[in-house]
């Protein structure tokens, strides 16, 4: 059975964010705290979007009235899964238990 790298996207809500960089740092830190120790093997980083006009990369975070919504990318290696779909279900289950009530969306599954 092959190994897979599963990439998920998550939306993180931050109250009292002073700046965009502050919001991103808080979101990554909070996600890391929730993932540790049960899922400390999950890589967390800020998400990026493509500008619809110029295709340049943009941060997937927004701050309005000291409240932020930050898009995070979560990567997890899943070993010996039966298929890509099985690997995605395993990753969503493991990450979902640690980040309860945080929305998750599958972005990609690659065979290693």
GUDO-823046 format. One record per residue (C-alpha): residue number from 1; x, y, z. Coordinates in steps of 0.5 Angstrom, whole numbers, plus 2048, in hexadecimal, padded with zeros to 3 digits. Layout:
BEGIN
{seq:NUM px:X py:Y pz:Z}
...
This chain:
BEGIN
{seq:1 px:800 py:800 pz:800}
{seq:2 px:803 py:807 pz:7FE}
{seq:3 px:804 py:80D pz:802}
{seq:4 px:801 py:814 pz:801}
{seq:5 px:802 py:81B pz:802}
{seq:6 px:7FB py:81E pz:804}
{seq:7 px:7FA py:826 pz:803}
{seq:8 px:7F4 py:829 pz:807}
{seq:9 px:7F2 py:830 pz:807}
{seq:10 px:7EF py:833 pz:80D}
{seq:11 px:7EB py:83A pz:80F}
{seq:12 px:7EE py:83D pz:816}
{seq:13 px:7EA py:842 pz:819}
{seq:14 px:7EE py:847 pz:81E}
{seq:15 px:7EB py:84D pz:822}
{seq:16 px:7EF py:853 pz:824}
{seq:17 px:7F4 py:852 pz:81E}
{seq:18 px:7F8 py:859 pz:81E}
{seq:19 px:7FB py:857 pz:817}
{seq:20 px:7FB py:852 pz:811}
{seq:21 px:802 py:84F pz:814}
{seq:22 px:7FF py:84F pz:81B}
{seq:23 px:7F9 py:84B pz:819}
{seq:24 px:7FD py:846 pz:815}
{seq:25 px:802 py:845 pz:81A}
{seq:26 px:7FC py:844 pz:81F}
{seq:27 px:7F9 py:83F pz:81B}
{seq:28 px:7FF py:83B pz:81A}
{seq:29 px:801 py:83B pz:821}
{seq:30 px:7F9 py:839 pz:823}
{seq:31 px:7F9 py:833 pz:81E}
{seq:32 px:800 py:831 pz:820}
{seq:33 px:7FE py:831 pz:828}
{seq:34 px:7F7 py:82D pz:826}
{seq:35 px:7FB py:828 pz:822}
{seq:36 px:800 py:827 pz:827}
{seq:37 px:801 py:821 pz:82A}
{seq:38 px:7FC py:81D pz:826}
{seq:39 px:7FE py:81F pz:81F}
{seq:40 px:804 py:823 pz:820}
{seq:41 px:807 py:820 pz:819}
{seq:42 px:802 py:824 pz:815}
{seq:43 px:805 py:82A pz:811}
{seq:44 px:802 py:831 pz:812}
{seq:45 px:803 py:837 pz:80E}
{seq:46 px:7FF py:83D pz:80B}
{seq:47 px:7FB py:83C pz:805}
{seq:48 px:7FC py:840 pz:7FE}
{seq:49 px:7F7 py:842 pz:7F9}
{seq:50 px:7F8 py:844 pz:7F2}
{seq:51 px:7F6 py:84B pz:7F0}
{seq:52 px:7F0 py:84A pz:7EB}
{seq:53 px:7F3 py:850 pz:7E7}
{seq:54 px:7FB py:84F pz:7E7}
{seq:55 px:7FC py:848 pz:7E9}
{seq:56 px:801 py:84B pz:7EF}
{seq:57 px:800 py:847 pz:7F5}
{seq:58 px:7FC py:84A pz:7FB}
{seq:59 px:7FC py:848 pz:802}
{seq:60 px:7F5 py:845 pz:804}
{seq:61 px:7F4 py:849 pz:80A}
{seq:62 px:7F0 py:84F pz:80B}
{seq:63 px:7EF py:854 pz:811}
{seq:64 px:7E9 py:858 pz:812}
{seq:65 px:7E7 py:85C pz:818}
{seq:66 px:7ED py:858 pz:81C}
{seq:67 px:7EA py:852 pz:81A}
{seq:68 px:7ED py:84D pz:815}
{seq:69 px:7EC py:847 pz:811}
{seq:70 px:7F2 py:843 pz:80F}
{seq:71 px:7F3 py:83D pz:80B}
{seq:72 px:7F8 py:838 pz:80D}
{seq:73 px:7FB py:832 pz:809}
{seq:74 px:7FC py:82C pz:80D}
{seq:75 px:800 py:826 pz:80A}
{seq:76 px:800 py:81F pz:80D}
{seq:77 px:804 py:819 pz:80B}
{seq:78 px:7FF py:813 pz:80B}
{seq:79 px:803 py:80C pz:80B}
{seq:80 px:800 py:805 pz:808}
{seq:81 px:7F9 py:808 pz:805}
{seq:82 px:7F5 py:804 pz:801}
{seq:83 px:7F4 py:80A pz:7FC}
{seq:84 px:7F4 py:811 pz:7FB}
{seq:85 px:7ED py:812 pz:7FE}
{seq:86 px:7EF py:80D pz:804}
{seq:87 px:7F5 py:812 pz:805}
{seq:88 px:7F0 py:818 pz:805}
{seq:89 px:7EB py:815 pz:80A}
{seq:90 px:7F1 py:813 pz:80F}
{seq:91 px:7F4 py:81A pz:80E}
{seq:92 px:7ED py:81E pz:80F}
{seq:93 px:7EC py:819 pz:815}
{seq:94 px:7F2 py:81A pz:819}
{seq:95 px:7F3 py:822 pz:818}
{seq:96 px:7EB py:823 pz:819}
{seq:97 px:7EB py:81F pz:820}
{seq:98 px:7F1 py:824 pz:822}
{seq:99 px:7EE py:82A pz:81E}
{seq:100 px:7E7 py:829 pz:820}
{seq:101 px:7E1 py:82E pz:81D}
{seq:102 px:7E7 py:831 pz:818}
{seq:103 px:7E5 py:830 pz:811}
{seq:104 px:7E9 py:82B pz:80D}
{seq:105 px:7E9 py:82B pz:805}
{seq:106 px:7EE py:826 pz:801}
{seq:107 px:7F2 py:829 pz:7FC}
{seq:108 px:7F7 py:824 pz:7FA}
{seq:109 px:7F9 py:81C pz:7FB}
{seq:110 px:800 py:81A pz:7F8}
{seq:111 px:803 py:813 pz:7F8}
{seq:112 px:80A py:813 pz:7FB}
